[in-house]
Amino acid sequence: AFASGGSVGYDHKKMGITARGAWECVHHHFRNLGLDIQKDPFTVAAVGDMGGDVFGNGMLLSRVIRLVAAFNHQHIFLDPDPDPEASFAERERLFRLPRSSWRDYDPGLVSPGGGIFDRSAKAIPLSPQVRALLEIDAESASGEEVIRKILGARVDLLYNGGIGTYVKASGEEHVEVGDRSNDRVRVDAGDVRARVVGEGGNLGFTQRARLEYWAAGGRINTDAIDNSGGVDASDHEVNIKILLDMLCKKGLIAGREERDRIFLEMTDDVADLVLADNAGQALALSLDSRRSIRDYEAFVDLIDDMAGAGLLNRADEFVPRRKDLLACPTRERGIARPLLSVLLGYAKMSVYQLLLETRFPDSPGARPFLEGYFPALLRDRFAEHFEEHVLRREIVATAAVNYLVNRAGITLLPRLMGGAEVEIGDAVSAWVAVDREAEAPALRQALRAADRPAAEEQEALLEIEDALEQAVRERLAGGEGAGAATVLRPLRQRLGL
């Protein structure tokens, strides 16, 4: 009855929520490179077509995209020197055209030397422009060879908005990947030369391929991070429907028609909540990347602890052994971002389960997490009934864990609990209280609004979290935490915020 979708549900394709969530992660990668993908033109090679949800919505999220190559299960699209504005308009037309394919793209809008070809072609004629783009010497190539060259193209972004696993690690065999239909076009991670990878689709890279690509200097998360927007939107939908049905039974909503109207009216607000989560996780990975550079062994210790407790299976997640992590040649860059992506998910699940067993979800300090989970319309009209939600404790635990871990990192709670020998509920309560008393949310918001370079902003955010941790430690040690309200004052003054 409460499943996502149904006769009245959030249409993920109309919302574009999965692609928009992935784009938050892509935007974050490029911001770390000092680029703004809403203003600075960038080249893209991609998997998918405009009729698809993740690809179609994704390729309309910036007007300065220069989509130079793409392919799906039928066709190959090549546009060596696209006009960003004209190609954007044509992609938009195809997106709105029912059951469109690359064959529907207006050939008159393709730049010289480009075209649309069949993926199954034995020999595709290659113009000088395409040969330069894909770095092919031959005057023709099979469709499969062209696809392999697209995956290895020297572009700014490789965007997976389709279905299939197209990149494996050099040490993996095709049979290990489990996607036989793409064995003939799959490439090794070392062949991928895009600066950034966005995985809007599922498992475009194997996890070992992600680690290899990252080790060579690429920027990538995991598909579980990049395309989490759809799952998050469904979670919100289910919990909102449960609340609305409860309000209907209490007579606070007149009936099904009003219930459906309220539900659909909140579509944009739900999207904003989901996208904030995507952006928060992308930032969390960057912050923990920086933390792992300055205290690498703390993260290795956490991995050992999680594996020892049975929370993490090294073999299943391709997590290196301790001695290999400590001897890693890229150690100066910190823990690999794809590995951090895995650890972030496991850390959150572990803390969530433990927090549910404490009194924290029932405490006054937890109330803002419950209210913040729901759109403003529900908060304004029905906040006093949130406590009656049958999944209230689960919502609180989820929201609190996301908030804390995204800011304070995956190693904070283990450090606090190990050092002070306190329960997790007490540690979370103390951190939440100090965070609010110090007015840290307002400082973080002011820092983001100042639009400083990404590295400078992230270092300042780490300073905020370090100061909060010290105040939390004092409180857990039995002090009153008198310094909590003023702990961030020196940083505010130095930053001019």
Disulfide bonds with the S-S distance in Angstrom:
none
